[in-house]
Amino acid sequence: MSRTQYIKIGEVNGRWKAEIIESLLSAQGMEVQLIQDAVTHYLYKGPFDLVQIFVPDKMVLEARELLKSFDEFQLTEDDE
Protein backbone atom coordinates (compact mmCIF):
# COMPACT_ATOMS: atom_id res chain seq x y z
CA MET A 1 0.00 0.00 0.00
CA SER A 2 1.49 3.33 -1.02
CA ARG A 3 1.10 6.51 0.99
CA THR A 4 0.26 9.79 -0.67
CA GLN A 5 3.04 12.34 -0.34
CA TYR A 6 1.92 15.94 0.05
CA ILE A 7 4.00 18.77 -1.44
CA LYS A 8 3.91 22.40 -0.34
CA ILE A 9 2.78 24.47 -3.31
CA GLY A 10 2.84 27.84 -1.59
CA GLU A 11 1.66 30.01 1.24
CA VAL A 12 -0.57 32.98 1.99
CA ASN A 13 -0.98 35.44 4.84
CA GLY A 14 -4.37 34.79 6.35
CA ARG A 15 -6.41 31.72 7.07
CA TRP A 16 -9.38 33.12 5.13
CA LYS A 17 -7.27 33.39 1.96
CA ALA A 18 -6.03 29.84 2.43
CA GLU A 19 -9.60 28.59 2.79
CA ILE A 20 -10.60 30.31 -0.47
CA ILE A 21 -7.73 28.56 -2.24
CA GLU A 22 -8.65 25.29 -0.55
CA SER A 23 -12.23 25.66 -1.86
CA LEU A 24 -11.01 26.37 -5.40
CA LEU A 25 -8.70 23.36 -5.46
CA SER A 26 -11.26 21.09 -3.80
CA ALA A 27 -13.81 22.09 -6.45
CA GLN A 28 -11.35 20.73 -9.00
CA GLY A 29 -11.23 17.39 -7.16
CA MET A 30 -7.92 17.98 -5.35
CA GLU A 31 -7.16 17.05 -1.79
CA VAL A 32 -5.74 20.00 0.15
CA GLN A 33 -3.98 20.27 3.51
CA LEU A 34 -3.58 23.66 5.24
CA ILE A 35 -0.84 24.06 7.84
CA GLN A 36 -0.70 27.09 10.13
CA ASP A 37 1.96 27.09 12.85
CA ALA A 38 2.21 29.23 15.95
CA VAL A 39 5.50 30.19 17.58
CA THR A 40 4.48 28.21 20.66
CA HIS A 41 1.48 26.15 21.68
CA TYR A 42 0.34 28.99 23.93
CA LEU A 43 0.10 31.72 21.31
CA TYR A 44 -3.15 32.40 19.51
CA LYS A 45 -3.04 31.77 15.78
CA GLY A 46 -4.11 35.06 14.29
CA PRO A 47 -6.29 35.53 11.23
CA PHE A 48 -3.36 36.96 9.24
CA ASP A 49 -0.69 34.40 10.13
CA LEU A 50 1.15 32.53 7.40
CA VAL A 51 -0.67 29.41 6.14
CA GLN A 52 1.11 26.79 4.03
CA ILE A 53 -0.85 24.93 1.36
CA PHE A 54 -0.11 21.31 0.46
CA VAL A 55 -1.52 19.03 -2.26
CA PRO A 56 -0.71 15.42 -3.26
CA ASP A 57 2.46 15.16 -5.33
CA LYS A 58 0.56 14.01 -8.43
CA MET A 59 -1.51 17.23 -8.42
CA VAL A 60 1.24 19.83 -7.88
CA LEU A 61 1.53 21.06 -11.47
CA GLU A 62 -2.23 21.36 -11.95
CA ALA A 63 -2.66 23.20 -8.64
CA ARG A 64 0.14 25.68 -9.42
CA GLU A 65 -1.37 26.39 -12.83
CA LEU A 66 -4.77 27.13 -11.27
CA LEU A 67 -3.23 29.48 -8.70
CA LYS A 68 -1.05 31.57 -11.02
CA SER A 69 -3.66 34.33 -11.09
CA PHE A 70 -3.67 34.83 -7.30
CA ASP A 71 -1.46 37.89 -6.74
CA GLU A 72 -0.91 37.27 -3.03
CA PHE A 73 -0.17 33.57 -3.38
CA GLN A 74 3.52 32.87 -2.90
CA LEU A 75 4.33 29.87 -5.07
CA THR A 76 6.92 27.40 -3.83
CA GLU A 77 9.64 26.46 -6.29
CA ASP A 78 9.71 22.93 -7.74
CA ASP A 79 12.82 21.93 -5.80
CA GLU A 80 11.32 22.56 -2.33
BELZI-V589584 format. One record per helix or strand of 3 or more residues. SS is the DSSP state (2 for helix, 1 for strand). FROM is the first residue (numbers start at 1). TO is the last residue. If there is no record, write none. Layout:
# BELZI-V589584
SS|FROM|TO + SS|FROM|TO
This chain:
# BELZI-V589584
1|6|13 + 2|15|27 + 1|32|35 + 1|50|56 + 2|57|66
